[in-house]
Amino acid sequence: LAADSLPFQISDQAMTVGERRLEGDISLEMVYPNPLNTERLLALFAGTSAAAETLCTYFDPLHPGEPVPDFIIYSEDVKKYHWGGVQAAGFFSQNWDLDNNDYYIRPK
């Protein structure tokens, strides 16, 4: 899976979601199609720093009883505010992109 094929761009201290650039130590959890088997999904975890990568599993996507969106982007604030610390979250379209506008990005 090539990083440039993902709907988000991740770099040191920043992540781009659509037209928005989110900065700081932020973590990403998401599901995405497996390029080797289109009938399966991958769980992807990434961060803009080592600290953010450590936080990547805060929202356990396999935890029974707590459904989560296709993607969640958050900072260390989730430890104090839980969902209030989420910077972006939502669901992909049927084409696995953001064209459906079914997502939230925290206002600046």
C-alpha positions in Angstrom: 0.0 0.0 0.0 1.6 3.2 -1.2 1.3 6.2 1.2 0.4 8.5 -1.6 -2.7 6.3 -2.4 -4.2 7.1 1.1 -6.8 9.8 1.5 -4.5 11.5 4.1 -1.0 12.9 3.9 1.2 12.3 7.0 4.4 14.0 7.8 6.4 15.1 10.8 4.1 17.1 13.0 1.3 17.4 10.5 -1.5 15.5 8.8 -3.6 16.7 5.9 -7.3 15.7 5.6 -8.9 17.0 2.5 -7.9 20.7 2.3 -7.2 21.0 6.1 -3.8 20.7 7.7 -3.8 19.4 11.3 -0.6 20.1 13.2 1.1 18.7 16.2 1.5 15.2 17.8 -1.5 13.6 16.3 -2.5 10.0 15.8 -4.5 8.2 13.0 -6.5 5.0 13.2 -8.4 3.9 10.1 -9.6 0.9 8.1 -8.8 0.8 4.4 -9.1 -1.8 1.6 -6.3 -4.4 1.5 -4.6 -4.0 -1.9 -3.6 -7.6 -1.8 -7.1 -8.9 -1.1 -10.0 -6.6 -1.9 -12.4 -8.7 0.2 -10.5 -7.7 3.3 -9.7 -4.5 5.2 -6.5 -3.3 6.8 -6.4 -1.6 10.2 -3.8 1.3 9.8 -2.2 3.1 12.7 0.1 6.1 12.2 1.3 9.2 14.0 3.2 12.4 13.3 5.7 11.6 16.0 6.9 8.7 18.2 4.6 9.9 21.0 1.7 10.0 18.6 2.5 6.5 17.3 2.4 5.3 20.9 -1.1 6.8 21.4 -2.3 5.2 18.1 -4.4 2.5 19.7 -6.3 4.7 22.1 -9.6 4.0 20.3 -9.4 0.2 20.0 -11.2 -0.6 16.7 -11.8 -4.2 17.7 -13.3 -3.4 21.1 -16.8 -5.0 21.2 -19.7 -2.7 22.0 -18.1 0.6 20.9 -18.5 1.2 17.2 -16.0 3.6 15.7 -15.8 5.5 12.4 -13.7 4.5 9.4 -11.0 6.9 10.5 -10.2 8.9 13.7 -7.5 11.6 14.0 -6.7 12.8 17.5 -4.2 14.2 19.9 -3.2 13.5 23.5 -6.4 15.5 24.5 -8.4 12.2 24.1 -6.9 11.1 27.4 -8.7 13.9 29.2 -11.7 14.6 26.9 -12.1 11.3 25.1 -14.3 12.0 22.0 -13.8 15.8 22.7 -10.1 15.3 21.9 -10.8 14.1 18.4 -9.6 16.4 15.6 -11.3 14.6 12.7 -13.4 11.5 12.2 -15.7 10.1 9.7 -16.7 7.5 7.1 -15.3 7.0 3.6 -17.5 7.0 0.5 -18.1 3.7 -1.3 -14.9 4.6 -3.3 -12.9 4.9 -0.1 -12.4 8.6 -0.5 -13.8 11.7 1.2 -16.2 12.7 -1.6 -19.3 11.9 0.5 -18.4 14.7 3.0 -19.5 12.3 5.8 -16.8 13.4 8.2 -16.0 16.0 10.9 -13.0 18.2 11.1 -12.6 20.3 14.3 -12.9 24.0 13.4 -9.7 26.0 13.6 
